[in-house]
Amino acid sequence: MRGGTTSLYAYLTDSPDVVGALRKEIHFFDLNYSKGWTWYLAHFPIQSSRSFLTGEASPNYIFYAEAVQRIVEGLPEVKLIALLRNPVDRAYSDYQVAVVSGYETLPFEDALNRECKVHGDEWEIKDVRERSAFERNHFSYLSRGIYVDQLKLWTKAVPRNRLLVLKSESFFNAPGNVLSQVREFLGLSAIDRKTFKIYNETQYEPMSAGIRTRLRAFFEPYNEQLSQLLGMDFREWT
C-alpha cells in the first residue's frame, strides 16, 4: 500500500497483452473470500481467441497472512509482484491518505503510539489480537512496513521464480526500466513506452525530523533482516 501499485497496474494494463480486472483492487483473498470463487472470477475477462494475461492489484494481500494459503491453493501457477517502499515514507503517506479519507483524526505521532506499546522513545507493535479489525485494516502504519515478517510467509509458500520483489524507489526513479523488468518476469515482450503518468500522488507537509529519526531506528533491524531474506540491499532506507 502506497508503494506505486496503481501506477504499475495502469502501465501494465495499458497494453493489449494485459487485460485488467473490473477494478484494480478486488480484495478477494483478504476481505471478500466468503463470497466465493464465482464472485471473484466474474471480475475478470472471459477467454477469447486472443492471447493475453489478466490480474488484479490488491496491496492488502501481502499484509494478510490468511491470503498466502488461499492464493497458493486457489491459483497454483500465479505470478506475484510486490512493490516495497521505504517503510518510513510509506507509513507517513498511508497516514496522510487516512486523514484525507476521514479515518484518521490523531496527529501522526499519536497515531503511531496507538498501534504500539510505548517504552520511552521505543515502539513495540501490539499483537494483532489486541486490535480490532478496523484498526488492523486502517491503522497499521508501522506494521505494514515490517516487510520481512510478511515475506517470510510468501517466500516459503511461493517459488522465487513466481515472486518478484521490487523497490518502489527504483520504480519511481526509472519506471520504464522496472516496467521492462516486470514484463520480462511475466513472459511478455518488451515495449517502448515514452510517458509515465503518476497515479495517486499526494502532497502534504514534510515529516518532522525527530519522528523520521525514530522511525528509521525502528525499521532498521527489520530492513536488515529483509536484506538477508531476499538477498537485496535495503540499507539506503536507513
Steps between C-alpha positions, in 0.01 A plus 500: 500500500629845395785339308408575139269209420238721336752641253658162423159339449400785266816464292457122472133508402564777248631245250285247309677195642383576855128545572404631841225393735177696544685695767860507614439390859254213543601411857385142456773319691483731800156657549265329252607136506163386635335617176655206316688433180210567263479853637876547465535364148209714382735798533728377220465488119369183344725283286535590134706406198733789579785420736537726802576500872270634767532582866417738781693706754376492860789625718332364813584143400864523602395610850237232562647165600169336410548599138818292455346155515181610325697626200742207489219246511263684267749633243792253503667649190445867582784750472519757777664843506575695819602865502678595824536868587727643768282416803556842657363682195232236451369543855473877467334480160253241632421728793439801274256303285317383812465863612363609164264199493364595841615185682779668690458791742811468718835677443757271337699420816183423696381276217827306516471468877147358468644211298763417762598453857726797564818460706660841525600585143460141381198341335391139546231392254185373669394144430237494225263331747507815711369707211163520329458401136441868415823606672695223330372603159527877535750571779801279420751766404793320665381140467465517123861614470645195675534328165727220619229345718258505208740372235623213714157347446488573127852378423427172678180444304589639155808409289720802438461463124133589553556779754657826385595747774581855392596823674246775452782757486646324195157512338449869584846593366500285186149373424592388149777273625280343767210455258735313267614282791139422592402418144797265467398333828150448358637356175390797292694665218669835549316822416625854448289717729587869500275660763428397859213682667521486880183370665379560858772755572425710808650821635543567872725668755835327561544271798677643804870411523455352846227256397695404188805418714290283733338322208833428335629350824184292540513353150878455474522145646201386295655642182824316575310173543315570176830549316618162624172327415482626142867546418428867421654815648258725686763697693409824320171500692684567824 
